[in-house]
Amino acid sequence: MLDVVSEEIYQDGEIIIEEGTSGDWVYVVQEGKVEISKTIGGKKFVMTTLGPGEVFGELSFLGGVERTATARAIGATSVGIIDRGFLDQEFNRLSSDFRTILVAVVTRFKQLADRTIEFSSRQETRTQKTLSLSYEDKASFVDAYTEDLSNGGLFVSTGNPLEQGEQFLLILQPPDLPDPMKIKCEVVWARAEGEETDSPNGMGVKFIEITKEDKETLKKYLA
């Protein structure tokens, strides 16, 4: 049995925890339902719906990360807050090696969930044409290329990708354009050289700052 120290009541549509905020309380649904969702590109994507007995908020507790999703009440809902001292005590009883493995699993799960939703939310036209590009890596620019391009981002083929979440300047040169595009990007996921996978090395990036003119030019190129 979970050690619940207090109970909270929420009405339909009320937010219990919000994505991107801090906090490490862990909750259990006692009555009603809780919708778990993420926001990608301004759009809401429902990940799952939880019922009585199901736990949420555990990723922030185990991984020490910001809230990875929003929890919202569906109908009249009551949730129990699990005693933090009880959780700490149970967690600390594990061996240090097992705690390290558990935290690593949580971190990997978060990355996988973010990447899955990012790809499932794509609605832009994509092309498999090869284009040369360069991007800023610390103090220098690195030459690379892409074979997977859309209005909202691209895949950079490289054996030494930047870290997930890192922002950088991308220089993209579509053919027949006199001036290159300068686009601020963010790494959504990265796959470095040496990782055990059949997929190519590189990083998936999304555009976070692009001029209106470049966006229209890119749209016409993809079409």
Beta strands, then each sheet from edge to edge (+ up, - down):
strand 1: 4-10
strand 2: 15-17
strand 3: 27-40
strand 4: 43-50
strand 5: 55-56
strand 6: 70-82
strand 7: 126-127
strand 8: 131-137
strand 9: 140-150
strand 10: 153-157
strand 11: 167-172
strand 12: 181-191
strand 13: 202-209
sheet 1: 1+ 6- 2+
sheet 2: 1+ 6- 3+ 4-
sheet 3: 1+ 6- 3+ 5-
sheet 4: 7+ 9- 8+ 11- 12+ 13- 10+
end
